[in-house]
């Protein structure tokens, strides 16, 4: 086994714009998940958990950063 992460999230930001407003959903998220790991993402309502998962799944593009 190597130390290379199975999933790597680097500097991910997500900003939504519309109706004359800008909403920052994520700011500078960095995460590494090793193969075989069990990971939970917890936080209060509206903190960006679902947005992060949607970006990781490729359903929503990140405004900045990368997922590999």
PyMOL commands that set and color helices and strands:
alter all, ss='L'
color gray80, all
select helices_A, chain A and resi 49-56
alter helices_A, ss='H'
color red, helices_A
select strands_A, chain A and resi 7-18+21-33+64-67
alter strands_A, ss='S'
color yellow, strands_A
deselect
rebuild
show_as cartoon
